[in-house]
């Protein structure tokens, strides 16, 4: 008996029965084959649209993707896909290159029309390089070849969704930065306006002091001793220094304001003109002036700073309204020049100032007679030097010209280097080469 027991014990290691469960490792069932290599079973997140006219492949692929955690919608043809994409915010689309009688590549621009950020991956039965090149040139992000290997499918989906997420985060960061920038710009504009108003008040006070000192110095009200003349002379010099300091401070604030807004981009200047008109009319509440826009049919695209150009045109319109009694017949026009540049003009009739007084308004401190200005009492006087600073920052120059009782015009000529091209066709509300009331 011991011998048989020993023999049985010796043969025991040869028996493979305990290793039988290891067979699935070399021949995995369909569910295991669907998992990507190294998958830990964690759920995946993403919205996928699958389009294929092969119903078996369509349903099988969708089942595997849903089991992995994706949100999946399916379509058997281009019409179904178009209907689904309108209500389903897909991040990735898997498209068979052959959809019955239609080509899956033709579906890419349709999907992007509704979901511009979608990534399209084309499924093709041909593994040749030519098919891949055609797919990529048609707007596909990548391509898959049949029979589908799920490792490859998951790898491409991970890449697409990773890029989608990165783009979303970059967009959110950009919007947050832009919001912070807009807040800083508004604060800069408020500070600039405050300093401008304060400077104007100080300038008036200094001019009064200077006038009184001049009266003493010239003995306008009677003879005074030489010692008082010496004091008056000294005070006059100090007042001149103070006036110069105020002017330089105001110029520095304006320059700093312009530099702070120096975020240039491609802009439609006609749209900026429309915005400027709206801003000016808002100031007057229920009784806004009637302003006509004269815009070219070929809408120019320029390189510039959006807020700066709007403020430039607001300043131009405000001052021509201020120095006239006009409530209508006011014009803001944009005119292409033969040298490729642009001329921006704000004009009105009924100038209430003399030409020499008008010229002073472009200076950092306006000294025009306020009684001769419009009913606004010269409230927009400080806008014009800032408008001139914005014009200069864009390579242009602001001019203010007119004749008393007749027309007055503020013009800015922008150089050809600022004009990037034109957008053919007038806007929805534009009347080509004519005036329209804004």
C-alpha positions as CSV (number, residue, x, y, z in Angstrom):
1,X,0.0,0.0,0.0
2,X,2.8,2.5,0.7
3,X,4.1,2.0,-2.8
4,X,0.9,3.0,-4.6
5,X,0.5,6.0,-2.2
6,X,4.1,7.1,-3.2
7,X,3.4,6.6,-6.8
8,X,0.2,8.6,-6.6
9,X,2.1,11.4,-4.8
10,X,4.7,11.5,-7.5
11,X,2.2,11.8,-10.3
12,X,0.2,14.5,-8.6
13,X,2.3,17.5,-10.0
14,X,1.7,16.3,-13.5
15,X,-2.0,16.7,-13.2
16,X,-3.0,20.1,-15.0
17,X,-6.5,20.2,-13.5
18,X,-5.8,23.2,-11.0
19,X,-4.6,25.3,-14.0
20,X,-7.8,25.0,-16.0
21,X,-9.2,28.5,-15.0
22,X,-6.1,30.1,-16.6
23,X,-7.3,29.3,-20.2
24,X,-9.4,32.5,-20.6
25,X,-6.2,34.6,-20.4
26,X,-5.1,33.2,-23.8
27,X,-8.5,33.2,-25.2
28,X,-10.5,36.1,-23.7
29,X,-14.3,36.2,-24.1
30,X,-15.8,39.0,-26.2
31,X,-16.3,41.3,-23.2
32,X,-12.7,41.1,-22.1
33,X,-11.5,41.7,-25.7
34,X,-13.4,45.0,-25.7
35,X,-11.3,46.4,-22.9
36,X,-8.2,48.3,-23.8
37,X,-4.9,47.0,-22.7
38,X,-4.0,47.9,-19.2
39,X,-7.7,49.0,-18.5
40,X,-8.3,49.0,-14.8
41,X,-12.1,49.0,-15.2
42,X,-12.5,52.7,-14.4
43,X,-15.4,54.4,-16.0
44,X,-14.7,56.7,-19.0
45,X,-16.5,60.1,-19.6
46,X,-17.3,61.5,-23.0
47,X,-20.1,62.1,-25.5
48,X,-19.7,60.0,-28.6
49,X,-21.8,59.9,-31.8
50,X,-21.4,56.7,-33.9
51,X,-22.6,56.7,-37.5
52,X,-22.5,53.5,-39.6
53,X,-24.9,51.8,-41.9
54,X,-23.8,48.4,-40.7
55,X,-26.3,47.8,-37.9
56,X,-24.4,45.0,-36.3
57,X,-21.2,46.9,-36.1
58,X,-23.0,50.0,-35.0
59,X,-24.8,48.4,-32.1
60,X,-21.8,46.3,-31.1
61,X,-19.5,49.3,-31.0
62,X,-22.1,51.4,-29.1
63,X,-22.6,48.6,-26.5
64,X,-18.9,48.4,-25.8
65,X,-18.5,52.2,-25.5
66,X,-21.5,52.5,-23.2
67,X,-20.1,49.7,-21.1
68,X,-16.9,51.7,-20.7
69,X,-18.8,54.7,-19.4
70,X,-19.3,56.9,-22.5
71,X,-22.6,58.5,-23.4
72,X,-23.3,57.3,-26.9
73,X,-25.9,58.1,-29.6
74,X,-26.1,56.2,-32.9
75,X,-27.2,57.0,-36.4
76,X,-27.5,54.7,-39.5
77,X,-27.2,57.4,-42.1
78,X,-26.4,61.1,-42.6
79,X,-30.0,62.3,-42.1
80,X,-30.2,60.6,-38.7
81,X,-26.8,62.0,-37.7
82,X,-27.9,65.5,-38.7
83,X,-31.0,65.2,-36.7
84,X,-29.3,63.9,-33.6
85,X,-26.4,66.4,-33.6
86,X,-28.8,69.3,-33.3
87,X,-29.8,68.1,-29.8
88,X,-26.8,66.0,-28.7
89,X,-23.6,67.9,-27.8
90,X,-21.2,65.3,-29.1
91,X,-17.5,65.7,-28.4
92,X,-16.4,63.0,-30.9
93,X,-18.0,61.5,-33.9
94,X,-17.0,58.0,-35.3
95,X,-18.1,58.0,-39.0
96,X,-18.0,55.2,-41.5
97,X,-16.6,56.5,-44.7
98,X,-19.3,54.6,-46.6
99,X,-22.9,55.3,-45.6
100,X,-25.0,53.6,-48.2
101,X,-25.0,55.8,-51.2
102,X,-23.4,58.8,-49.4
103,X,-19.8,59.5,-48.3
104,X,-19.2,59.8,-44.6
105,X,-16.6,62.6,-45.3
106,X,-19.4,64.8,-46.6
107,X,-21.0,64.6,-43.1
108,X,-18.0,66.2,-41.4
109,X,-18.8,69.9,-42.3
110,X,-22.5,69.2,-41.5
111,X,-21.6,68.1,-38.0
112,X,-19.1,71.0,-37.5
113,X,-21.8,73.4,-38.5
114,X,-23.8,72.5,-35.4
115,X,-20.9,71.5,-33.2
116,X,-17.8,73.5,-34.3
117,X,-15.5,71.9,-31.7
118,X,-16.4,68.3,-32.5
119,X,-13.6,65.9,-33.4
120,X,-14.4,63.6,-36.3
121,X,-12.8,60.1,-36.7
122,X,-13.4,58.3,-39.9
123,X,-13.8,54.5,-40.1
124,X,-12.6,52.9,-43.3
125,X,-12.2,49.5,-44.7
126,X,-9.0,50.4,-46.5
127,X,-5.7,50.6,-44.7
128,X,-4.0,52.4,-47.5
129,X,-2.3,55.8,-47.1
130,X,-4.4,57.4,-49.8
131,X,-7.6,56.9,-47.9
132,X,-6.1,58.3,-44.7
133,X,-4.9,61.4,-46.5
134,X,-8.3,62.0,-48.1
135,X,-9.9,61.7,-44.6
136,X,-7.5,64.1,-42.9
137,X,-7.9,66.6,-45.8
138,X,-11.6,66.5,-45.4
139,X,-11.4,67.6,-41.8
140,X,-11.1,64.3,-39.9
141,X,-8.9,64.3,-36.8
142,X,-7.8,60.7,-37.3
143,X,-9.0,57.5,-38.9
144,X,-9.7,53.8,-38.0
145,X,-9.5,50.8,-40.2
146,X,-11.7,47.7,-40.1
147,X,-11.7,45.3,-38.4
148,X,-11.7,47.6,-35.4
149,X,-9.2,47.1,-32.6
150,X,-10.6,48.4,-29.4
151,X,-7.2,49.4,-28.1
152,X,-6.8,51.7,-31.1
153,X,-10.4,53.0,-30.7
154,X,-9.9,53.9,-27.0
155,X,-6.5,55.5,-27.7
156,X,-8.0,57.8,-30.3
157,X,-11.0,58.6,-28.1
158,X,-8.6,59.5,-25.2
159,X,-6.7,61.8,-27.5
160,X,-9.8,63.5,-28.9
161,X,-11.4,64.0,-25.5
162,X,-8.1,65.2,-24.0
163,X,-7.7,67.9,-26.7
164,X,-11.4,68.8,-26.3
165,X,-11.0,69.2,-22.5
166,X,-7.7,71.2,-23.0
167,X,-9.4,73.5,-25.4
168,X,-12.3,74.1,-23.1
169,X,-10.0,74.9,-20.2
170,X,-8.0,77.3,-22.3
171,X,-11.2,79.0,-23.5
172,X,-12.4,79.4,-19.9
173,X,-9.0,80.8,-18.8
174,X,-9.0,83.2,-21.8
175,X,-12.5,84.4,-20.9
176,X,-11.5,84.9,-17.3
177,X,-8.4,86.8,-18.4
178,X,-10.5,88.9,-20.8
179,X,-13.0,89.7,-18.1
180,X,-10.2,90.8,-15.8
181,X,-8.7,92.9,-18.6
182,X,-12.1,94.5,-19.3
183,X,-12.5,95.4,-15.6
184,X,-9.0,96.9,-15.6
185,X,-9.8,98.9,-18.8
186,X,-13.0,100.3,-17.3
187,X,-11.1,101.3,-14.1
188,X,-8.4,102.9,-16.2
189,X,-11.0,104.9,-18.2
190,X,-12.8,106.0,-15.0
191,X,-9.5,107.1,-13.4
192,X,-8.5,108.9,-16.6
193,X,-11.8,110.8,-16.8
194,X,-11.5,111.7,-13.1
195,X,-8.0,113.1,-13.6
196,X,-9.1,114.9,-16.7
197,X,-12.0,116.6,-15.0
198,X,-9.8,117.4,-12.0
199,X,-7.1,118.8,-14.3
200,X,-9.7,121.0,-16.0
201,X,-10.8,122.4,-12.7
202,X,-7.3,123.1,-11.6
203,X,-6.5,124.6,-15.0
204,X,-9.4,127.1,-14.6
205,X,-8.2,128.0,-11.1
206,X,-4.6,128.5,-12.2
207,X,-5.7,130.7,-15.1
208,X,-7.8,132.8,-12.7
209,X,-4.7,133.1,-10.4
210,X,-2.6,134.0,-13.3
211,X,-5.0,136.7,-14.4
212,X,-5.1,138.3,-11.0
213,X,-1.3,138.2,-10.7
214,X,-1.0,139.8,-14.2
215,X,-3.4,142.6,-13.0
216,X,-1.1,143.3,-10.0
217,X,2.1,143.0,-12.1
218,X,0.9,145.5,-14.7
219,X,-0.5,147.8,-12.0
220,X,-3.9,147.6,-13.7
221,X,-5.7,148.8,-10.5
222,X,-3.2,151.5,-9.6
223,X,0.4,151.9,-8.7
224,X,2.1,149.6,-6.2
225,X,5.5,149.4,-4.6
226,X,8.4,147.7,-6.4
227,X,8.5,145.0,-3.6
228,X,4.9,143.9,-4.5
229,X,5.8,143.9,-8.2
230,X,8.7,141.5,-7.4
231,X,6.4,139.3,-5.4
232,X,3.8,139.3,-8.3
233,X,6.6,138.4,-10.8
234,X,7.7,135.5,-8.6
235,X,4.1,134.3,-8.2
236,X,3.5,134.5,-11.9
237,X,6.5,132.2,-12.5
238,X,5.2,129.7,-9.9
239,X,1.8,129.7,-11.6
240,X,3.3,129.0,-15.0
241,X,5.3,126.1,-13.4
242,X,2.1,124.8,-11.8
243,X,0.2,125.0,-15.1
244,X,3.0,123.1,-16.9
245,X,3.0,120.4,-14.2
246,X,-0.8,119.9,-14.5
247,X,-0.5,119.6,-18.3
248,X,2.3,117.1,-18.1
249,X,0.5,115.1,-15.5
250,X,-2.7,115.0,-17.6
251,X,-0.6,114.0,-20.7
252,X,1.0,111.2,-18.8
253,X,-2.4,109.9,-17.6
254,X,-3.7,109.9,-21.1
255,X,-0.6,108.2,-22.5
256,X,-0.8,105.5,-19.8
257,X,-4.5,105.0,-20.5
258,X,-3.8,104.4,-24.2
259,X,-1.0,102.0,-23.5
260,X,-3.1,100.1,-21.0
261,X,-5.6,99.4,-23.8
262,X,-3.1,98.3,-26.3
263,X,-4.6,94.9,-27.1
264,X,-4.9,95.0,-30.8
265,X,-6.8,92.6,-33.1
266,X,-8.7,92.3,-36.4
267,X,-11.7,94.6,-36.2
268,X,-14.7,95.6,-38.4
269,X,-14.5,99.4,-38.1
270,X,-18.1,99.8,-39.4
271,X,-19.4,97.8,-36.4
272,X,-17.3,99.9,-34.1
273,X,-18.8,103.0,-35.6
274,X,-22.3,101.7,-34.9
275,X,-21.3,101.0,-31.3
276,X,-19.9,104.5,-30.9
277,X,-23.2,106.0,-32.2
278,X,-25.2,103.9,-29.7
279,X,-23.0,105.1,-26.8
280,X,-23.3,108.8,-27.7
281,X,-27.1,108.5,-28.0
282,X,-27.3,106.8,-24.6
283,X,-25.8,109.9,-22.9
284,X,-28.9,111.9,-24.0
285,X,-31.5,109.5,-22.7
286,X,-35.0,110.1,-24.0
287,X,-33.9,112.9,-26.3
288,X,-31.0,111.5,-28.3
289,X,-29.6,113.4,-31.3
290,X,-30.2,112.1,-34.8
291,X,-27.0,110.7,-36.1
292,X,-26.5,109.4,-39.7
293,X,-24.0,106.7,-40.5
294,X,-22.2,106.8,-43.9
295,X,-20.5,103.4,-44.3
296,X,-18.8,101.9,-47.4
297,X,-20.3,98.9,-49.1
298,X,-17.0,97.0,-48.7
299,X,-16.8,96.9,-44.9
300,X,-13.1,97.5,-44.1
301,X,-11.2,95.2,-41.7
302,X,-8.6,97.0,-39.7
303,X,-5.9,96.1,-37.1
304,X,-6.5,98.1,-33.9
305,X,-7.7,98.3,-30.3
306,X,-11.4,97.9,-30.0
307,X,-12.2,100.1,-27.0
308,X,-9.7,102.8,-28.1
309,X,-11.2,103.2,-31.6
310,X,-14.8,103.3,-30.1
311,X,-13.7,106.0,-27.6
312,X,-12.0,107.9,-30.4
313,X,-15.3,108.0,-32.4
314,X,-17.3,108.8,-29.3
315,X,-15.0,111.7,-28.6
316,X,-15.3,113.0,-32.2
317,X,-19.1,112.8,-32.2
318,X,-19.4,114.3,-28.7
319,X,-17.4,117.4,-29.5
320,X,-19.2,118.2,-32.7
321,X,-22.5,118.0,-30.9
322,X,-21.0,120.1,-28.0
323,X,-19.9,123.0,-30.2
324,X,-23.0,123.2,-32.3
325,X,-26.7,123.6,-31.6
326,X,-27.4,120.6,-33.8
327,X,-29.9,117.9,-32.8
328,X,-30.1,116.4,-36.2
329,X,-28.0,116.4,-39.4
330,X,-25.1,114.9,-37.4
331,X,-22.9,112.5,-39.4
332,X,-20.4,109.8,-38.7
333,X,-18.7,108.5,-41.8
334,X,-16.0,106.1,-42.9
335,X,-14.4,106.6,-46.3
336,X,-11.6,104.5,-48.0
337,X,-8.8,106.6,-49.3
338,X,-6.9,106.2,-52.6
339,X,-3.7,105.4,-50.7
340,X,-5.4,102.5,-49.0
341,X,-6.0,104.2,-45.7
342,X,-9.3,105.2,-44.1
343,X,-10.8,108.6,-43.2
344,X,-13.2,108.8,-40.2
345,X,-15.3,111.9,-40.0
346,X,-17.8,113.3,-37.5
347,X,-19.6,116.4,-38.7
348,X,-22.5,118.7,-37.7
349,X,-23.9,122.1,-38.7
350,X,-24.1,125.4,-36.7
351,X,-20.7,125.9,-35.1
352,X,-20.9,128.3,-32.2
353,X,-17.1,129.0,-31.8
354,X,-14.6,131.0,-33.8
355,X,-12.0,128.9,-35.7
356,X,-9.1,129.9,-33.3
357,X,-11.2,128.9,-30.3
358,X,-12.0,125.6,-32.0
359,X,-8.3,124.7,-32.5
360,X,-7.7,125.0,-28.8
361,X,-10.1,122.1,-28.1
362,X,-7.5,119.5,-29.4
363,X,-5.0,120.7,-26.8
364,X,-4.7,118.9,-23.5
365,X,-6.6,121.7,-21.7
366,X,-9.3,123.4,-23.6
367,X,-9.8,127.1,-23.0
368,X,-12.6,127.8,-25.5
369,X,-15.4,130.1,-24.3
370,X,-17.9,127.8,-22.6
371,X,-20.7,130.4,-23.2
372,X,-20.2,129.9,-26.9
373,X,-20.5,126.1,-26.7
374,X,-23.6,124.1,-27.0
375,X,-26.2,123.6,-24.2
376,X,-24.0,120.9,-22.8
377,X,-21.7,123.6,-21.5
378,X,-18.5,122.2,-22.9
379,X,-18.9,118.9,-20.9
380,X,-17.2,116.9,-23.6
381,X,-14.2,119.2,-24.0
382,X,-11.9,116.7,-22.3
383,X,-12.9,113.8,-24.6
384,X,-11.2,115.3,-27.6
385,X,-7.6,115.2,-26.4
386,X,-8.1,111.6,-25.4
387,X,-9.6,110.9,-28.8
388,X,-6.5,112.5,-30.4
389,X,-4.3,110.2,-28.3
390,X,-6.2,107.1,-29.5
391,X,-5.9,108.3,-33.1
392,X,-2.1,108.8,-32.6
393,X,-1.8,105.4,-31.1
394,X,-3.2,104.0,-34.3
395,X,-0.9,106.0,-36.5
396,X,-3.5,108.7,-37.3
397,X,-4.0,112.3,-36.6
398,X,-7.1,114.1,-35.4
399,X,-8.1,117.5,-36.9
400,X,-11.0,119.8,-35.9
401,X,-12.0,122.4,-38.4
402,X,-15.0,124.6,-39.2
403,X,-16.5,128.1,-39.6
404,X,-18.7,129.9,-37.1
405,X,-22.3,129.4,-38.0
406,X,-21.5,126.7,-40.6
407,X,-20.3,123.1,-40.5
408,X,-17.7,121.7,-38.2
409,X,-15.9,118.4,-38.7
410,X,-13.6,116.2,-36.6
411,X,-11.5,113.9,-38.9
412,X,-9.0,111.1,-38.3
413,X,-7.0,109.6,-41.1
414,X,-5.8,106.0,-40.4
415,X,-2.8,104.8,-42.4
416,X,-3.0,102.0,-45.0
417,X,-0.9,99.8,-42.9
418,X,-3.8,99.5,-40.5
419,X,-6.2,98.2,-43.2
420,X,-6.2,94.5,-43.6
421,X,-8.8,94.1,-46.3
422,X,-12.5,94.3,-46.9
423,X,-15.6,92.2,-46.3
424,X,-17.7,92.2,-49.4
425,X,-21.4,93.1,-48.9
426,X,-23.1,95.5,-46.6
427,X,-24.4,94.5,-43.2
428,X,-28.0,93.7,-42.5
429,X,-28.8,97.3,-41.7
430,X,-26.4,99.1,-44.0
431,X,-27.3,101.0,-47.1
432,X,-24.2,100.9,-49.4
433,X,-22.5,104.2,-50.0
434,X,-25.4,106.1,-48.6
435,X,-26.6,107.5,-45.2
436,X,-28.8,105.7,-42.8
437,X,-30.1,107.1,-39.5
438,X,-28.7,105.3,-36.5
